[in-house]
């Protein structure tokens, strides 16, 4: 029986993985802590480790994992920007979940947009206090407006289709355009700066790379309409948080709906309600009436959790089936340093 050391455990993780693991029979040791060089000791005796987005696997952590005998890192997420692939090369293999429920992310992005444009969150709080005034709740129709979709992978395409259903015009940007899809939907591929300038809503669905880090910055924010709304359900560092704060303070944009934040690892997925926020930018963003932040919950649906658990455990199964037979290990969902650097 293979053992998996499971880090960053939350109740919903354990529930979904225990259910799906009935089909696989792995021994899973659950830990609440993130995987770091200090906590890698918890993986002692494990064949694989399973981590989420806030575990930082650097060269020192890789050394510690090697010493414990770990052969596989099973990411239960799509992104891998928190992992030093070069340090892992030739030592420990890495598999991810490239697509678990793109509908979950896309629907949450649209939920953020609707909540902001129609002040649903504010209305909820006001009515609970017995105040039924509508003052300050005048919203905008999405119909006839222009949505800019940054990144046209599965999530971006689904988001675009939903917004098209509202009657929005679509500007889209991707390094690798799918012109056939765009033609069918009536979307128009354009340059990133042109998208920023021409969109009423900008929804981010790009992976985080050196090229996309801080793609929303002081320069691109200056191109946007004063009432433009930014939605980010991708990765926090796609947005330069300091530049966003400055633009909001000076009313250069209309607002932001964020499910991710650049420095979220110190706060998201934890209860910090009894503490003062030490992150001044996050604390300031939370004071703006035109900013809505959720704690990286876009993925959190029953369907997505089951898909994440199923793909993750299947990755582990296939790896060790080949490994124990002495066969070359070919993983469909593997992340490899040499493959990423050759792009």
Residue frames as qw, qx, qy, qz and C-alpha x, y, z in Angstrom:
[[0.000, 0.887, 0.462, 0.000, 0.00, 0.00, 0.00],
 [0.420, 0.368, -0.009, 0.830, 1.42, 3.36, -1.05],
 [0.298, -0.683, -0.453, 0.489, 1.36, 6.27, 1.40],
 [0.235, 0.661, 0.220, 0.678, 0.56, 9.87, 0.52],
 [0.304, -0.407, -0.394, 0.766, 1.51, 12.75, 2.82],
 [0.087, 0.726, 0.535, 0.424, -1.26, 15.29, 2.29],
 [0.311, -0.202, -0.253, 0.893, -0.48, 18.94, 3.12],
 [0.190, -0.012, -0.062, -0.980, -2.69, 22.04, 3.50],
 [0.164, -0.333, -0.921, -0.116, -5.62, 19.86, 4.54],
 [0.370, -0.088, 0.153, -0.912, -9.07, 21.38, 4.94],
 [0.549, 0.103, 0.715, -0.419, -12.26, 19.52, 5.92],
 [0.732, 0.535, 0.052, -0.419, -13.58, 19.57, 2.34],
 [0.341, 0.589, -0.720, -0.139, -10.29, 18.08, 1.07],
 [0.202, -0.210, 0.925, -0.243, -10.45, 15.17, 3.48],
 [0.650, 0.299, 0.497, -0.492, -14.10, 14.50, 2.70],
 [0.692, 0.603, -0.178, -0.354, -13.61, 14.39, -1.07],
 [0.300, 0.556, -0.775, -0.021, -10.31, 12.46, -1.02],
 [0.369, -0.139, 0.857, -0.332, -11.55, 9.88, 1.50],
 [0.735, 0.385, 0.324, -0.454, -14.59, 9.27, -0.70],
 [0.665, 0.634, -0.335, -0.210, -12.64, 8.87, -3.95],
 [0.038, 0.566, -0.815, 0.119, -9.83, 6.93, -2.24],
 [0.757, -0.034, 0.553, -0.346, -12.25, 4.09, -1.57],
 [0.848, 0.513, -0.007, -0.130, -11.59, 3.17, -5.20],
 [0.485, 0.707, -0.470, 0.210, -7.78, 3.33, -4.81],
 [0.894, -0.386, -0.205, 0.097, -6.89, 2.19, -1.31],
 [0.444, 0.510, -0.365, 0.640, -3.96, 4.51, -0.62],
 [0.522, -0.575, -0.442, 0.450, -2.93, 5.35, 2.92],
 [0.178, 0.723, 0.090, 0.661, -3.32, 9.11, 3.25],
 [0.483, -0.434, -0.429, 0.627, -1.76, 10.97, 6.17],
 [0.079, 0.853, 0.317, 0.406, -3.39, 14.38, 6.45],
 [0.471, -0.294, -0.252, 0.792, -1.53, 17.45, 7.73],
 [0.080, 0.911, 0.371, -0.163, -2.90, 20.97, 8.16],
 [0.291, -0.721, 0.240, 0.581, 0.44, 22.69, 7.52],
 [0.591, 0.760, -0.196, -0.185, 1.86, 23.83, 4.21],
 [0.925, 0.018, 0.084, 0.369, 4.77, 21.88, 2.75],
 [0.105, 0.943, -0.303, 0.092, 8.01, 23.77, 3.31],
 [0.525, 0.447, -0.664, 0.290, 11.60, 22.80, 4.04],
 [0.216, -0.350, 0.656, -0.633, 10.68, 22.80, 7.76],
 [0.744, 0.006, 0.370, -0.556, 7.55, 20.66, 7.44],
 [0.652, 0.393, -0.583, -0.285, 8.92, 18.21, 4.88],
 [0.038, -0.284, 0.904, -0.317, 9.78, 15.94, 7.81],
 [0.650, 0.115, 0.462, -0.592, 6.08, 15.03, 7.99],
 [0.767, 0.437, -0.293, -0.368, 6.53, 13.23, 4.67],
 [0.076, -0.474, 0.874, -0.074, 8.90, 10.70, 6.25],
 [0.387, 0.063, 0.911, -0.125, 7.85, 7.24, 5.16],
 [0.584, 0.608, 0.300, -0.448, 5.56, 8.54, 2.42],
 [0.627, 0.170, 0.587, 0.484, 5.87, 7.55, -1.23],
 [0.193, 0.544, 0.389, 0.719, 4.24, 10.74, -2.52],
 [0.066, -0.388, -0.417, 0.819, 3.19, 14.14, -1.23],
 [0.116, 0.669, 0.624, 0.387, 0.03, 16.00, -2.21],
 [0.225, -0.371, -0.218, 0.874, 0.01, 19.80, -2.05],
 [0.244, 0.844, 0.478, 0.002, -2.14, 22.78, -3.00],
 [0.411, 0.801, 0.093, 0.425, -1.29, 26.32, -4.08],
 [0.235, -0.925, 0.182, -0.237, 0.35, 27.71, -0.93],
 [0.857, -0.363, 0.238, 0.278, 3.08, 25.14, -0.40],
 [0.269, 0.887, -0.352, -0.127, 6.43, 26.53, -1.52],
 [0.948, -0.080, 0.227, 0.210, 8.67, 23.81, -2.87],
 [0.198, 0.903, -0.377, -0.062, 12.14, 25.29, -3.31],
 [0.604, 0.467, -0.634, 0.120, 15.54, 23.63, -3.66],
 [0.099, -0.360, 0.760, -0.531, 15.92, 23.10, 0.09],
 [0.749, 0.010, 0.350, -0.563, 12.47, 21.50, 0.32],
 [0.828, 0.384, -0.356, -0.203, 13.40, 19.21, -2.56],
 [0.306, 0.452, -0.779, 0.310, 16.48, 18.03, -0.64],
 [0.406, -0.184, 0.661, -0.603, 14.36, 17.26, 2.41],
 [0.849, 0.201, 0.091, -0.481, 11.82, 15.35, 0.33],
 [0.658, 0.461, -0.595, -0.026, 14.60, 13.36, -1.32],
 [0.038, 0.376, -0.811, 0.447, 15.88, 12.36, 2.09],
 [0.602, -0.019, 0.529, -0.597, 12.43, 11.07, 3.07],
 [0.325, 0.017, 0.915, 0.238, 12.22, 8.89, -0.04],
 [0.488, 0.620, 0.349, -0.507, 9.39, 10.75, -1.77],
 [0.459, 0.056, 0.693, 0.553, 9.15, 9.85, -5.47],
 [0.083, 0.540, 0.600, 0.584, 6.19, 11.99, -6.61],
 [0.070, 0.273, 0.326, -0.902, 4.67, 15.39, -5.89],
 [0.062, 0.521, 0.793, 0.311, 0.97, 15.28, -6.71],
 [0.072, 0.050, 0.095, -0.992, -0.42, 18.78, -7.13],
 [0.132, 0.558, 0.815, -0.083, -4.15, 19.01, -6.55],
 [0.163, 0.819, 0.112, -0.538, -4.33, 22.19, -8.61],
 [0.725, 0.640, 0.179, 0.179, -3.56, 23.36, -12.13],
 [0.170, 0.927, -0.270, 0.197, -0.90, 25.99, -11.39],
 [0.907, -0.172, -0.125, 0.363, 2.70, 25.14, -10.53],
 [0.266, 0.806, -0.158, 0.504, 4.30, 28.57, -10.15],
 [0.535, -0.746, 0.288, -0.272, 5.02, 27.79, -6.48],
 [0.938, -0.168, 0.264, 0.147, 7.39, 24.93, -7.39],
 [0.032, -0.753, 0.561, 0.342, 11.07, 25.02, -8.39],
 [0.938, 0.308, 0.063, -0.149, 10.89, 22.63, -11.34],
 [0.493, 0.685, -0.508, 0.171, 14.60, 22.98, -12.06],
 [0.256, -0.517, 0.717, -0.391, 15.49, 21.81, -8.55],
 [0.808, -0.002, 0.467, -0.358, 13.18, 18.81, -8.98],
 [0.704, 0.556, -0.346, -0.274, 14.53, 17.80, -12.38],
 [0.596, 0.355, -0.713, 0.098, 15.85, 14.25, -12.37],
 [0.011, 0.208, -0.780, 0.590, 14.95, 13.76, -8.70],
 [0.268, 0.353, 0.767, -0.464, 11.21, 13.86, -8.02],
 [0.052, 0.343, 0.689, 0.636, 8.42, 13.77, -10.58],
 [0.190, 0.277, 0.344, -0.877, 5.50, 16.22, -10.53],
 [0.002, -0.410, -0.804, -0.431, 1.92, 15.72, -11.69],
 [0.163, 0.118, 0.234, -0.951, -0.94, 18.21, -11.61],
 [0.318, 0.555, 0.756, -0.140, -4.67, 18.51, -12.23],
 [0.200, 0.014, 0.358, 0.912, -4.84, 20.56, -15.44],
 [0.391, -0.207, -0.289, -0.849, -8.62, 20.77, -15.65],
 [0.005, 0.155, 0.908, -0.389, -10.95, 19.80, -12.81],
 [0.151, 0.715, 0.679, -0.071, -14.00, 22.00, -13.28],
 [0.252, 0.112, 0.188, 0.943, -13.47, 25.00, -15.52],
 [0.251, -0.649, -0.514, -0.501, -17.18, 25.78, -15.10],
 [0.548, -0.654, -0.408, 0.325, -16.65, 26.30, -11.36],
 [0.417, -0.294, 0.026, 0.859, -14.01, 29.00, -11.94],
 [0.054, 0.287, 0.462, 0.838, -15.88, 30.67, -14.79],
 [0.349, -0.684, -0.579, -0.273, -19.16, 30.77, -12.90],
 [0.507, -0.621, -0.305, 0.514, -17.46, 32.30, -9.86],
 [0.310, -0.060, 0.201, 0.927, -15.88, 34.98, -12.04],
 [0.155, -0.462, -0.511, -0.708, -19.30, 35.90, -13.39],
 [0.490, -0.675, -0.545, 0.086, -20.77, 35.76, -9.86],
 [0.442, -0.402, -0.137, 0.790, -18.20, 38.32, -8.72],
 [0.103, 0.139, 0.366, 0.914, -19.05, 40.53, -11.68],
 [0.317, -0.582, -0.594, -0.455, -22.81, 40.36, -11.10],
 [0.523, -0.611, -0.468, 0.367, -22.42, 40.93, -7.38],
 [0.357, -0.295, -0.013, 0.886, -20.35, 44.05, -7.99],
 [0.007, 0.182, 0.430, 0.884, -22.34, 45.56, -10.82],
 [0.445, -0.540, -0.503, -0.508, -25.68, 45.08, -9.01],
 [0.139, -0.493, 0.487, -0.707, -24.42, 45.61, -5.42],
 [0.771, -0.268, -0.526, -0.238, -25.81, 42.27, -4.24],
 [0.598, -0.089, -0.593, 0.532, -23.40, 42.01, -1.30],
 [0.012, 0.106, -0.278, 0.955, -24.28, 45.48, -0.08],
 [0.572, -0.258, -0.274, -0.729, -28.01, 44.96, -0.53],
 [0.721, -0.209, -0.659, 0.045, -27.84, 41.74, 1.47],
 [0.399, -0.110, -0.539, 0.734, -26.26, 43.48, 4.45],
 [0.179, -0.136, 0.055, -0.973, -28.57, 46.49, 4.25],
 [0.648, -0.265, -0.426, -0.574, -31.79, 44.46, 4.10],
 [0.636, -0.187, -0.698, 0.271, -30.69, 42.25, 7.01],
 [0.210, -0.135, -0.442, 0.862, -30.68, 45.41, 9.12],
 [0.139, 0.687, 0.664, -0.261, -34.21, 46.28, 8.03],
 [0.046, 0.643, -0.149, -0.750, -33.08, 49.02, 5.64],
 [0.621, 0.421, 0.641, 0.161, -34.85, 48.70, 2.30],
 [0.183, 0.864, -0.104, -0.457, -33.60, 51.93, 0.73],
 [0.846, 0.373, 0.260, 0.277, -32.18, 51.58, -2.76],
 [0.070, 0.976, -0.195, -0.064, -29.98, 54.66, -2.58],
 [0.177, -0.714, 0.660, 0.154, -26.52, 53.99, -4.00],
 [0.644, -0.030, 0.764, 0.041, -27.49, 50.73, -5.68],
 [0.629, 0.692, -0.005, -0.354, -27.88, 51.96, -9.25],
 [0.687, -0.228, 0.600, 0.340, -26.04, 49.40, -11.35],
 [0.268, 0.542, -0.481, -0.635, -25.28, 48.86, -15.02],
 [0.925, 0.276, 0.124, -0.231, -26.57, 46.46, -17.62],
 [0.527, -0.359, 0.659, 0.398, -24.00, 44.00, -18.91],
 [0.603, 0.542, 0.562, 0.164, -25.94, 43.69, -22.14],
 [0.386, 0.897, 0.106, 0.187, -24.28, 45.79, -24.83],
 [0.299, -0.864, 0.393, 0.095, -21.07, 46.28, -22.86],
 [0.687, 0.536, -0.488, 0.054, -17.68, 44.86, -23.87],
 [0.824, -0.510, 0.249, 0.012, -15.96, 42.08, -21.92],
 [0.378, 0.707, -0.598, 0.027, -12.24, 41.52, -22.28],
 [0.963, -0.246, 0.100, -0.047, -11.17, 37.93, -21.67],
 [0.123, 0.774, -0.620, 0.030, -7.46, 37.51, -20.97],
 [0.180, -0.265, 0.945, -0.061, -6.51, 33.89, -21.59],
 [0.743, 0.156, -0.152, -0.633, -8.71, 31.67, -23.74],
 [0.096, 0.141, -0.982, 0.078, -8.06, 28.27, -22.25],
 [0.257, -0.411, -0.864, -0.135, -11.01, 26.22, -21.01],
 [0.181, -0.591, -0.548, 0.564, -11.94, 28.63, -18.21],
 [0.001, 0.376, -0.137, -0.917, -11.60, 31.73, -20.35],
 [0.181, -0.104, -0.732, -0.648, -13.71, 30.21, -23.10],
 [0.245, -0.528, -0.811, 0.053, -16.49, 29.25, -20.71],
 [0.137, -0.565, -0.315, 0.750, -16.45, 32.71, -19.13],
 [0.057, 0.201, -0.405, -0.890, -16.63, 34.27, -22.58],
 [0.211, -0.295, -0.832, -0.421, -19.60, 32.09, -23.52],
 [0.210, -0.603, -0.682, 0.356, -21.49, 33.02, -20.35],
 [0.070, -0.544, -0.085, 0.832, -20.90, 36.72, -20.88],
 [0.082, 0.010, -0.640, -0.764, -21.85, 36.38, -24.52],
 [0.180, -0.477, -0.856, -0.087, -25.13, 34.99, -23.24],
 [0.124, -0.666, -0.410, 0.610, -25.71, 38.30, -21.46],
 [0.428, 0.843, 0.295, 0.141, -25.37, 40.03, -24.81],
 [0.320, -0.818, 0.251, 0.406, -21.86, 41.37, -24.26],
 [0.634, 0.716, -0.288, 0.034, -19.35, 42.05, -27.01],
 [0.882, -0.384, 0.167, 0.215, -16.12, 40.09, -26.61],
 [0.349, 0.801, -0.474, 0.106, -12.50, 41.13, -26.96],
 [0.945, -0.305, 0.097, 0.071, -10.09, 38.29, -26.23],
 [0.198, 0.813, -0.544, 0.060, -6.34, 37.97, -25.83],
 [0.914, -0.270, 0.299, 0.056, -4.11, 34.91, -25.78],
 [0.179, -0.643, 0.632, 0.394, -0.55, 34.18, -26.81],
 [0.114, -0.025, 0.931, 0.347, -1.92, 31.17, -28.70],
 [0.492, 0.199, 0.099, -0.842, -5.23, 32.31, -30.24],
 [0.329, 0.242, 0.911, 0.066, -7.99, 29.88, -31.17],
 [0.191, 0.198, -0.242, -0.930, -9.45, 31.74, -34.12],
 [0.320, -0.221, -0.824, -0.411, -11.93, 29.01, -35.02],
 [0.271, -0.508, -0.732, 0.366, -13.51, 29.18, -31.56],
 [0.051, -0.404, -0.150, 0.901, -13.51, 32.98, -31.63],
 [0.204, 0.023, -0.537, -0.818, -15.24, 33.02, -34.99],
 [0.333, -0.378, -0.846, -0.173, -17.99, 30.69, -33.78],
 [0.289, -0.583, -0.591, 0.477, -18.64, 32.74, -30.65],
 [0.154, 0.888, 0.250, 0.353, -18.25, 36.14, -32.26],
 [0.545, -0.747, 0.053, 0.378, -15.20, 37.07, -30.19],
 [0.508, 0.823, -0.138, 0.212, -12.41, 39.25, -31.56],
 [0.800, -0.265, -0.063, 0.535, -8.75, 38.56, -30.79],
 [0.171, 0.937, -0.043, 0.301, -6.82, 41.73, -30.18],
 [0.459, 0.385, -0.514, 0.615, -3.65, 43.00, -28.50],
 [0.457, -0.436, -0.651, 0.421, -3.55, 43.13, -24.72],
 [0.120, -0.238, -0.169, 0.949, -3.32, 46.92, -24.56],
 [0.302, -0.149, -0.459, -0.822, -6.19, 47.27, -27.02],
 [0.501, -0.422, -0.752, -0.079, -8.25, 44.92, -24.85],
 [0.341, -0.376, -0.499, 0.702, -7.50, 47.00, -21.75],
 [0.026, 0.140, -0.062, -0.988, -8.52, 50.20, -23.50],
 [0.387, -0.089, -0.512, -0.762, -11.70, 48.88, -25.08],
 [0.453, -0.285, -0.845, -0.016, -13.27, 46.73, -22.35],
 [0.463, -0.608, 0.023, -0.645, -15.87, 47.56, -19.72],
 [0.848, -0.427, 0.271, -0.155, -15.06, 44.32, -17.91],
 [0.435, 0.594, -0.676, 0.035, -11.68, 42.59, -17.89],
 [0.900, -0.329, 0.191, -0.212, -11.56, 39.00, -16.65],
 [0.102, 0.691, -0.715, -0.023, -8.18, 37.34, -16.09],
 [0.963, -0.051, 0.196, -0.177, -7.69, 33.65, -16.88],
 [0.573, 0.646, -0.488, 0.124, -4.00, 33.42, -17.76],
 [0.875, -0.261, -0.256, 0.316, -1.47, 31.16, -16.03],
 [0.271, -0.936, 0.195, 0.115, 1.16, 32.93, -13.96],
 [0.850, 0.208, 0.055, 0.481, 4.49, 33.04, -15.79],
 [0.435, -0.354, 0.027, 0.827, 7.40, 35.45, -15.92],
 [0.111, 0.245, 0.478, 0.836, 5.68, 37.02, -18.92],
 [0.310, -0.635, -0.545, -0.451, 2.24, 37.44, -17.33],
 [0.474, -0.469, -0.486, 0.565, 3.36, 38.50, -13.83],
 [0.072, -0.604, -0.187, 0.771, 1.96, 42.00, -13.15],
 [0.242, 0.338, 0.634, 0.652, 0.38, 42.17, -16.59],
 [0.174, -0.872, -0.375, -0.263, -2.12, 44.46, -14.87],
 [0.568, -0.229, -0.190, 0.768, 0.19, 47.27, -13.82],
 [0.037, -0.645, -0.176, 0.743, 0.34, 51.05, -13.67],
 [0.027, 0.258, -0.545, -0.797, 0.74, 51.30, -17.43],
 [0.149, -0.259, -0.864, -0.404, -2.11, 48.98, -18.41],
 [0.102, -0.616, -0.671, 0.400, -4.40, 50.34, -15.68],
 [0.007, -0.506, 0.026, 0.862, -3.92, 53.81, -17.16],
 [0.096, 0.020, -0.707, -0.700, -5.31, 52.53, -20.46],
 [0.071, -0.412, -0.908, 0.019, -8.58, 51.36, -18.94],
 [0.227, -0.635, -0.364, -0.642, -11.91, 53.15, -18.80],
 [0.106, -0.381, 0.488, -0.778, -12.60, 54.97, -15.55],
 [0.734, -0.164, 0.263, -0.605, -15.57, 52.68, -14.90],
 [0.688, 0.264, -0.663, -0.133, -13.93, 49.42, -15.99],
 [0.775, -0.460, 0.320, -0.293, -14.18, 46.45, -13.63],
 [0.344, 0.488, -0.802, 0.008, -11.36, 43.91, -13.25],
 [0.912, -0.257, 0.118, -0.297, -12.14, 40.32, -12.28],
 [0.284, 0.567, -0.770, 0.072, -9.33, 37.96, -11.27],
 [0.908, -0.240, 0.222, -0.263, -9.92, 34.28, -10.59],
 [0.794, 0.469, -0.357, 0.151, -6.55, 33.26, -12.03],
 [0.728, -0.165, -0.337, 0.573, -3.42, 33.99, -10.00],
 [0.269, -0.876, -0.246, 0.316, -2.94, 36.92, -7.66],
 [0.413, -0.521, 0.287, 0.690, 0.34, 38.09, -9.13],
 [0.397, 0.518, 0.556, 0.515, -1.25, 38.73, -12.51],
 [0.064, -0.918, -0.217, -0.325, -2.10, 42.06, -10.88],
 [0.384, 0.231, -0.392, 0.804, 0.39, 44.48, -9.37],
 [0.342, -0.675, -0.639, 0.140, -1.54, 45.05, -6.14],
 [0.290, -0.483, -0.137, 0.815, 0.19, 48.36, -5.39],
 [0.000, 0.004, 0.451, 0.892, -0.71, 49.71, -8.82],
 [0.264, -0.509, -0.753, -0.323, -4.30, 48.51, -8.43],
 [0.345, -0.635, -0.504, 0.473, -4.57, 50.24, -5.07],
 [0.178, -0.326, 0.103, 0.923, -3.28, 53.47, -6.57],
 [0.109, -0.204, -0.631, -0.740, -5.74, 53.29, -9.47],
 [0.326, -0.608, -0.723, -0.047, -8.65, 52.70, -7.09],
 [0.323, -0.553, -0.327, 0.695, -7.61, 55.58, -4.82],
 [0.029, -0.343, 0.222, 0.912, -7.52, 57.96, -7.76],
 [0.598, 0.488, 0.457, -0.442, -10.73, 56.57, -9.28],
 [0.145, 0.500, -0.631, -0.575, -8.98, 55.50, -12.46],
 [0.290, -0.066, -0.903, -0.311, -11.02, 52.29, -12.66],
 [0.579, -0.392, -0.217, -0.681, -14.50, 51.30, -11.58],
 [0.737, -0.445, 0.364, -0.354, -13.68, 48.41, -9.26],
 [0.329, 0.409, -0.851, -0.035, -12.19, 44.97, -8.80],
 [0.902, -0.232, 0.092, -0.352, -13.53, 41.52, -7.96],
 [0.259, 0.588, -0.757, 0.115, -10.70, 39.34, -6.68],
 [0.947, -0.257, -0.085, -0.172, -10.69, 35.69, -5.72],
 [0.858, -0.006, -0.118, 0.500, -6.89, 35.65, -5.57],
 [0.145, -0.982, 0.117, -0.010, -4.27, 38.03, -4.17],
 [0.528, 0.674, -0.471, 0.213, -0.56, 38.42, -4.77],
 [0.093, 0.413, -0.761, 0.491, 0.45, 37.67, -1.15],
 [0.742, -0.302, -0.171, -0.573, -2.48, 35.44, -0.27],
 [0.711, 0.046, -0.686, 0.149, -0.48, 32.55, 1.19],
 [0.172, 0.124, -0.621, 0.754, -0.29, 34.32, 4.57],
 [0.385, 0.049, 0.326, -0.862, -4.05, 34.77, 4.85],
 [0.705, 0.098, -0.330, -0.620, -6.24, 32.78, 2.49],
 [0.741, -0.064, -0.661, -0.099, -7.65, 29.42, 3.67],
 [0.409, -0.123, -0.672, 0.606, -7.17, 30.46, 7.31],
 [0.281, -0.842, -0.447, -0.110, -9.32, 32.22, 9.93],
 [0.427, 0.127, -0.208, 0.871, -7.69, 35.59, 10.62],
 [0.225, -0.750, -0.417, -0.461, -10.83, 37.24, 12.00],
 [0.600, -0.759, -0.198, 0.159, -9.30, 37.76, 15.42],
 [0.634, -0.269, 0.146, 0.710, -6.14, 39.40, 14.11],
 [0.183, 0.852, -0.067, -0.485, -5.13, 42.70, 12.58],
 [0.835, 0.483, 0.154, 0.215, -4.07, 42.32, 8.95],
 [0.502, -0.594, 0.248, 0.577, -0.37, 43.04, 8.67],
 [0.433, 0.242, 0.561, 0.662, -0.57, 43.30, 4.89],
 [0.051, 0.488, 0.182, -0.852, -1.29, 47.01, 4.44],
 [0.221, 0.138, -0.560, -0.786, -2.29, 46.67, 0.79],
 [0.277, -0.311, -0.891, -0.179, -4.81, 43.90, 1.45],
 [0.137, -0.519, -0.618, 0.575, -6.19, 45.78, 4.44],
 [0.105, 0.402, -0.070, -0.907, -6.61, 48.92, 2.33],
 [0.230, -0.033, -0.747, -0.623, -8.23, 47.05, -0.55],
 [0.211, -0.414, -0.880, 0.100, -10.84, 45.68, 1.85],
 [0.019, -0.500, -0.394, 0.771, -11.91, 49.22, 2.73],
 [0.141, 0.153, -0.416, -0.885, -12.98, 50.14, -0.81],
 [0.609, 0.283, 0.469, -0.573, -16.71, 49.93, -1.50],
 [0.722, 0.556, -0.192, -0.365, -15.98, 48.97, -5.12],
 [0.268, 0.449, -0.852, 0.028, -13.71, 46.03, -4.26],
 [0.896, -0.199, 0.102, -0.383, -15.06, 42.55, -3.57],
 [0.196, 0.522, -0.827, 0.074, -12.64, 39.87, -2.36],
 [0.945, -0.200, 0.000, -0.260, -13.28, 36.18, -1.84],
 [0.427, -0.677, 0.599, 0.012, -10.68, 33.85, -0.36],
 [0.166, 0.389, -0.850, -0.314, -9.67, 31.71, -3.36],
 [0.524, 0.121, 0.750, -0.387, -12.95, 29.82, -3.40],
 [0.549, 0.432, -0.297, -0.651, -13.72, 29.81, -7.12],
 [0.355, 0.243, -0.887, -0.168, -12.71, 26.14, -7.37],
 [0.157, -0.051, 0.845, -0.508, -14.87, 25.10, -4.42],
 [0.736, 0.032, -0.125, -0.664, -17.78, 23.09, -5.80],
 [0.818, -0.162, 0.521, -0.182, -18.72, 19.49, -5.15],
 [0.866, 0.494, 0.073, 0.025, -18.05, 18.59, -8.77],
 [0.344, 0.807, -0.424, 0.227, -14.63, 20.23, -8.76],
 [0.434, -0.588, 0.630, -0.261, -13.54, 18.61, -5.50],
 [0.899, 0.047, 0.424, -0.094, -14.47, 15.16, -6.77],
 [0.744, 0.652, -0.068, 0.126, -12.66, 15.78, -10.05],
 [0.041, 0.815, -0.523, 0.245, -9.55, 17.05, -8.24],
 [0.637, -0.401, 0.627, -0.200, -9.45, 14.01, -5.97],
 [0.913, 0.277, 0.293, -0.058, -10.05, 11.60, -8.84],
 [0.613, 0.740, -0.212, 0.178, -7.36, 13.03, -11.11],
 [0.150, -0.769, 0.566, -0.257, -4.83, 13.39, -8.29],
 [0.721, -0.282, 0.612, -0.160, -5.20, 9.81, -7.08],
 [0.881, 0.441, 0.171, 0.019, -5.19, 8.49, -10.65],
 [0.340, 0.834, -0.398, 0.172, -1.90, 10.35, -11.22],
 [0.392, -0.587, 0.672, -0.224, -0.42, 8.63, -8.16],
 [0.877, 0.057, 0.454, -0.145, -1.71, 5.23, -9.24],
 [0.786, 0.615, -0.015, 0.065, -0.34, 5.45, -12.78],
 [0.112, 0.827, -0.521, 0.176, 3.04, 6.71, -11.61],
 [0.450, -0.475, 0.728, -0.204, 3.64, 3.87, -9.18],
 [0.912, 0.244, 0.296, -0.145, 2.22, 1.20, -11.50],
 [0.686, 0.678, -0.207, 0.166, 4.97, 2.02, -13.99],
 [0.066, -0.784, 0.545, -0.290, 7.63, 2.78, -11.38],
 [0.693, -0.354, 0.590, -0.215, 7.28, -0.55, -9.60],
 [0.914, 0.317, 0.253, 0.020, 7.44, -2.47, -12.88],
 [0.532, -0.404, 0.388, 0.635, 10.65, -0.68, -13.77],
 [0.460, 0.586, 0.529, 0.406, 9.00, 0.79, -16.84],
 [0.187, 0.148, 0.054, 0.970, 9.49, 4.36, -18.10],
 [0.033, 0.593, 0.643, -0.483, 6.94, 6.52, -16.33],
 [0.052, 0.258, 0.427, 0.865, 4.78, 8.46, -18.75],
 [0.007, 0.547, 0.653, -0.524, 2.26, 10.73, -17.04],
 [0.211, 0.671, 0.524, 0.479, -0.31, 12.61, -19.08],
 [0.226, -0.936, -0.198, -0.183, -0.54, 15.29, -16.39],
 [0.742, -0.307, -0.080, 0.590, 3.16, 15.57, -15.61],
 [0.089, 0.993, -0.080, -0.001, 4.94, 18.92, -15.29],
 [0.862, -0.045, 0.083, 0.499, 8.55, 18.78, -16.45],
 [0.250, -0.770, 0.112, 0.576, 11.20, 21.46, -16.21],
 [0.327, -0.180, 0.624, 0.687, 12.70, 20.69, -19.62],
 [0.194, 0.569, 0.731, 0.323, 9.28, 20.87, -21.26],
 [0.088, -0.910, -0.335, 0.227, 8.44, 24.20, -19.65],
 [0.292, -0.685, 0.265, 0.613, 11.78, 25.81, -20.50],
 [0.357, 0.026, 0.704, 0.613, 11.55, 24.72, -24.14],
 [0.245, 0.756, 0.605, -0.046, 8.30, 26.63, -24.71]]
